[in-house]
Amino acid sequence: MLHEPTSLPTIRPAGCPFAPPTGLAQLREERPLVRMRYPDGHQGWLATSYALVRTVLADSRFSSRYELMHYPVPGVGELPPAPAGDMTGMDAPEHTRYRRLLAGKFTAHRMKLLTERVEQITTEHLDAMERQNKKVDLFEAFAHPVPAHIICELLGVPYADRDTFHRHTVTLMSLEATREQQIDAMAGLQEYMAHLVTAKQTEPTDDLLSDLTTSGLTSEELTGIGALLLSGGLDTTANMIAYGAFALLQHPHQLAAFRSDPDLADQAIEELMRFLSIAHTSVRVALEDIELDGQTVRAGECVTLSIQAANRDPDKFPDPDFLDLYRKATGHLGFGHGIHQCLGQQLARVEMRVALPALFKRFPKLRLAIPAEKVPLRTDMNIYGVHRLPVTWAEV
């Protein structure tokens, strides 16, 4: 039976801040690979099942190159090729060269060595919170500065410059930014990083960016890699900490288990990644005709991948719409899959593993300071979460 092409569902059900957009579950059940109409008129596809999304992410016949893509949200338009060093928008072999160079610097072992420093920075920001008048925006006071401090120290970026690069990062993550605004933000971030790379080449310090200056990379490649790592290390983890805290506050039985069982933290982080799926949507482009789920995806056609629908697929995760910290959420796609799986996932795990338990241990009476339905959600961003999370620990 032929169906009219669908549009990407983006409207989330009212009063359900953790639910994926309405319509994704029905599509996943009835037509997990469906024709989709893109805002620029392109006729591509939408994949919503776990099996299909994982298959596409692992298949090298699907490209991640920016200049080939059509985007499932209006206003973006065509983008230029990825700048040198930005391996997110590259395929093999270019991607492989950068990935091999960086992968050894982000291993689980190396990232665990940062745990003590993450604990120190976390404690400093919890101390600062405690000195305030028992009411803060948790995003600004805690969730954002902790990973910002860490990625700045790791790369050797001055933390005092955070307003500059954070502004560019927010624009790049915005679904409402125009193509021109996106390009300007990328240029601004690249310009900032180019000056920093020049400084590191002249006077290297003890950090990752200085270390990379001896790896044979060009200045342009160092700039692209630095911009990628800086922007990637800021927004995603910050939103997981804030949005994860929001989810736990709204699931008191799960929060009680989280507080009472220190051994639960690692497993809980994986379940939160699955349940929240902040990196909710991705796109790939077929480089040749590909048979997928009994249909032919033609060369040049885009497949939009709903990560949030895949992570709620009952064929993979029983009772997927329930947050269950005791669930073994092995195989979730919160960090992606395949060659583009998140390079910094081990760092993100360390940061969340330290920050969230420490937050609820320090403030056992922490609660929302506004009604849950008033929390401003990032429906306008390609990384979901909260814009603000006002909380208090004052006596009722």
C-alpha positions in Angstrom: 0.0 0.0 0.0 1.4 3.4 -1.0 1.3 6.2 1.6 1.7 9.9 1.3 5.2 11.0 2.6 5.1 12.0 6.2 6.9 14.9 7.9 9.2 14.5 10.8 7.1 14.5 14.0 8.4 17.2 16.3 5.6 18.2 18.7 5.9 16.5 22.1 2.8 15.7 24.1 1.8 18.5 26.5 2.7 17.8 30.1 5.1 15.0 29.2 8.6 16.6 29.3 10.4 13.3 28.7 8.2 11.8 26.0 9.3 11.7 22.3 7.2 13.6 19.8 3.7 12.3 19.2 3.4 10.0 16.3 6.9 8.4 16.4 5.7 5.3 18.3 2.9 4.7 15.9 5.2 5.0 12.9 7.7 2.6 14.6 5.0 0.0 15.1 3.3 0.3 11.7 5.9 1.6 9.2 9.4 1.7 10.8 10.8 2.9 7.4 8.6 5.4 5.8 8.8 8.0 3.0 9.4 11.4 4.4 9.0 14.9 2.9 11.8 17.3 3.9 11.2 21.0 4.3 13.3 21.8 1.1 11.2 19.4 -1.0 13.5 16.4 -0.9 11.8 13.1 -0.8 13.7 10.8 1.6 13.0 8.5 4.5 12.4 8.3 8.2 13.6 5.3 10.3 12.2 4.8 13.7 12.9 1.2 14.9 16.0 0.3 16.9 17.1 -2.3 14.3 16.8 0.0 11.3 18.5 3.0 13.0 21.4 0.9 14.2 21.8 -0.8 10.8 22.0 2.6 9.0 24.5 4.0 11.5 26.7 0.9 11.0 26.6 0.9 7.2 29.4 2.7 5.4 27.2 3.0 2.3 25.4 5.8 4.2 27.3 9.0 4.3 27.6 11.6 7.0 28.9 14.4 4.7 27.2 17.7 5.4 27.2 18.9 1.8 25.1 15.8 0.7 22.5 16.1 3.3 19.0 17.5 3.4 17.8 18.4 6.8 14.5 17.4 8.4 14.0 20.9 10.0 13.2 24.1 8.1 15.6 27.0 7.6 18.9 25.1 7.5 19.3 24.7 3.7 22.5 23.4 2.1 25.6 23.5 4.2 29.2 23.6 2.9 31.5 20.6 3.3 32.9 20.0 6.8 36.0 22.1 7.5 39.3 20.3 7.9 39.4 18.3 11.2 35.6 18.2 11.6 35.3 14.4 11.3 31.6 14.4 12.2 30.8 15.5 8.6 33.3 13.2 6.9 33.4 9.5 5.7 36.3 7.1 5.5 39.1 7.4 4.8 39.3 11.1 6.0 37.2 10.3 9.1 39.4 7.2 9.8 42.6 9.2 10.0 41.3 11.7 12.5 39.5 9.1 14.5 42.5 6.9 14.9 44.6 10.0 16.0 42.1 11.0 18.7 40.6 7.7 19.9 43.6 6.8 22.1 43.3 10.1 23.9 39.7 9.4 25.0 39.8 5.9 26.2 37.8 4.8 29.3 41.1 4.4 31.2 42.4 7.9 30.4 39.0 9.5 31.2 38.8 7.7 34.6 42.1 9.3 35.4 40.3 12.6 35.3 37.8 11.5 37.9 39.6 13.2 40.8 39.6 16.5 38.9 36.0 16.1 38.0 35.2 15.6 41.7 37.1 18.7 42.6 35.3 20.9 40.1 31.9 19.4 41.0 32.6 20.1 44.7 33.6 23.7 43.9 30.3 24.4 42.1 28.2 22.6 44.8 29.9 24.8 47.4 29.1 27.9 45.4 25.4 26.7 45.1 25.3 26.2 48.8 26.4 29.8 49.5 23.4 31.1 47.5 20.0 31.7 48.8 18.7 28.1 48.5 17.5 28.7 45.0 19.4 28.5 41.7 19.0 27.8 38.0 20.7 24.3 38.1 21.7 24.6 34.5 23.7 27.8 34.9 25.0 27.1 38.4 26.0 23.5 38.0 25.1 21.5 34.9 26.8 23.8 32.4 29.9 25.0 34.2 31.1 21.5 35.4 31.6 20.0 31.9 32.7 23.4 30.6 35.5 23.6 33.1 36.6 20.0 32.3 36.6 20.4 28.5 38.4 23.7 28.8 41.1 22.2 31.0 41.4 19.2 28.8 41.9 21.2 25.6 43.7 24.1 27.2 41.0 26.6 26.4 40.7 29.6 28.8 37.6 29.1 30.8 37.2 32.9 30.9 36.4 32.8 27.2 33.4 30.6 27.8 30.7 33.2 26.9 32.3 33.6 23.4 32.4 30.0 22.4 29.2 29.1 24.2 27.3 31.7 22.2 28.6 30.2 18.9 27.8 26.7 20.1 24.2 27.6 21.0 23.6 29.0 17.5 25.0 25.8 15.9 22.7 23.7 18.0 19.6 25.8 17.3 16.9 24.5 15.1 15.6 28.0 14.5 18.9 29.6 13.4 19.1 30.4 9.7 21.7 28.9 7.4 23.6 32.3 7.5 23.5 32.3 11.3 24.8 28.7 11.4 27.7 29.5 9.0 28.5 32.7 10.9 28.6 30.8 14.2 30.9 28.1 12.7 33.2 30.8 11.3 33.3 32.6 14.7 34.1 29.3 16.5 36.8 28.5 13.9 38.3 32.0 14.2 38.5 31.7 18.0 40.1 28.3 17.8 42.5 29.4 15.1 44.0 32.1 17.4 44.2 29.5 20.2 46.0 27.0 17.9 48.5 29.6 16.9 49.2 30.3 20.6 49.6 26.6 21.3 52.0 26.2 18.4 54.1 29.1 19.7 54.0 28.3 23.4 52.6 24.8 24.1 51.2 24.0 27.5 50.1 20.7 29.2 46.9 20.0 27.4 45.4 18.0 24.5 45.5 20.8 21.9 49.2 21.5 22.6 49.8 17.7 22.4 48.1 17.6 19.0 50.4 20.3 17.6 53.2 17.7 17.4 51.0 15.1 15.6 51.6 16.3 12.0 48.2 18.0 11.7 48.0 21.3 9.8 46.8 24.5 11.6 43.5 24.2 9.8 43.0 20.6 10.9 43.9 21.5 14.5 41.4 24.3 14.4 38.6 22.1 13.1 39.4 19.3 15.7 39.6 21.9 18.5 36.2 23.5 17.5 34.6 20.0 17.2 35.8 18.8 20.6 35.0 22.1 22.4 31.4 22.4 21.1 30.8 18.6 21.5 32.1 18.7 25.1 29.9 21.6 26.2 26.3 21.3 25.3 25.6 17.6 25.4 26.9 16.7 28.9 25.5 19.9 30.3 22.0 19.0 29.1 22.3 15.4 30.3 23.2 16.6 33.8 20.3 19.1 34.0 17.8 17.1 32.1 18.8 13.9 34.0 18.3 15.8 37.3 14.9 16.9 36.1 13.9 13.3 35.2 15.1 12.0 38.6 13.2 14.7 40.5 10.0 13.7 38.6 10.5 10.0 39.3 10.9 10.0 43.1 11.0 6.2 43.5 13.9 6.0 41.0 15.6 8.9 42.7 15.3 7.1 46.1 17.0 4.1 44.6 19.7 6.3 43.0 20.4 7.9 46.4 20.5 4.8 48.4 22.5 2.5 46.1 26.0 3.9 45.2 26.6 0.9 43.0 23.6 1.9 40.8 25.2 5.0 39.3 26.9 3.5 36.2 23.8 1.6 35.2 21.6 4.6 36.0 23.6 6.8 33.6 23.1 4.4 30.7 19.3 4.2 31.4 19.1 8.0 31.6 20.9 8.2 28.3 18.4 5.8 26.7 15.3 7.3 28.3 16.2 10.9 27.6 17.9 10.6 24.2 19.0 14.2 24.1 20.7 13.8 20.7 17.3 12.9 19.3 17.7 12.9 15.5 20.5 12.2 13.0 20.7 12.0 9.2 22.6 9.8 6.7 22.7 9.9 2.9 22.7 6.8 0.7 25.8 6.7 -1.6 24.3 3.9 -3.7 21.0 2.1 -4.1 20.5 0.2 -0.8 17.8 -2.4 0.1 16.5 -1.6 3.6 13.5 -3.2 5.3 12.2 -4.5 2.0 12.4 -1.1 0.3 15.0 0.5 -2.0 16.7 3.7 -0.7 18.1 5.3 -3.9 21.5 6.9 -4.1 21.3 10.5 -2.9 18.3 10.0 -0.7 18.5 10.9 2.9 17.4 8.8 5.8 16.5 10.6 9.0 17.2 8.5 12.0 15.0 9.0 15.1 17.3 8.1 17.9 14.6 8.8 20.5 12.2 6.4 18.8 14.8 3.7 18.5 15.7 4.0 22.2 12.0 3.5 23.1 11.6 0.5 20.8 9.9 -2.3 22.9 11.5 -4.9 20.7 14.8 -3.9 22.2 13.8 -2.5 25.6 10.8 -3.9 27.4 8.5 -1.2 28.9 10.6 1.4 27.2 8.5 4.4 28.3 9.3 3.8 31.9 12.5 5.1 33.5 14.0 2.1 35.3 17.4 2.6 36.8 17.8 -1.1 37.3 17.4 -1.8 33.6 20.5 -2.9 31.8 20.2 -0.5 28.9 23.2 -2.1 27.0 23.2 -1.1 23.4 21.3 2.1 23.7 22.0 4.6 20.9 22.3 7.7 23.1 26.0 8.0 22.1 25.2 6.9 18.5 26.7 3.8 16.9 29.2 2.9 14.2 32.2 4.9 13.2 30.6 8.2 14.3 29.8 7.0 17.8 30.5 9.8 20.2 34.3 10.2 20.7 33.9 11.8 24.1 31.4 9.3 25.6 33.8 8.0 28.2 34.4 11.6 29.4 30.7 12.2 29.5 30.1 9.1 31.6 32.7 10.2 34.1 31.2 13.6 34.4 27.6 12.4 34.9 28.8 9.6 37.2 30.4 12.1 39.5 28.0 15.1 39.1 24.6 13.6 39.6 25.2 11.5 42.7 27.2 14.4 44.3 24.3 16.8 43.6 21.7 14.7 45.3 24.0 13.8 48.2 24.8 17.4 48.9 21.1 18.5 48.6 18.9 15.7 49.8 15.9 18.1 49.8 16.5 19.4 46.3 13.2 19.9 44.3 11.9 22.0 41.5 11.3 25.7 42.4 8.6 26.0 39.7 5.9 23.6 38.4 7.3 21.0 36.1 5.1 22.2 33.3 6.8 25.6 33.5 10.3 24.3 33.0 11.5 25.7 29.6 12.3 22.8 27.3 14.8 22.9 24.4 12.2 22.1 21.7 14.1 24.6 19.5 17.5 22.8 19.7 19.0 19.7 18.1 20.2 18.7 21.5 17.2 18.3 23.7 17.0 19.2 27.4 16.1 22.3 29.4 17.0 25.9 28.9 16.7 26.5 32.6 16.0 24.3 35.7 15.1 26.5 38.7 15.5 24.4 41.9 15.5 25.0 45.6 16.4 23.1 48.8 14.7 25.4 51.2 12.5 24.0 53.9 8.8 23.8 52.8 
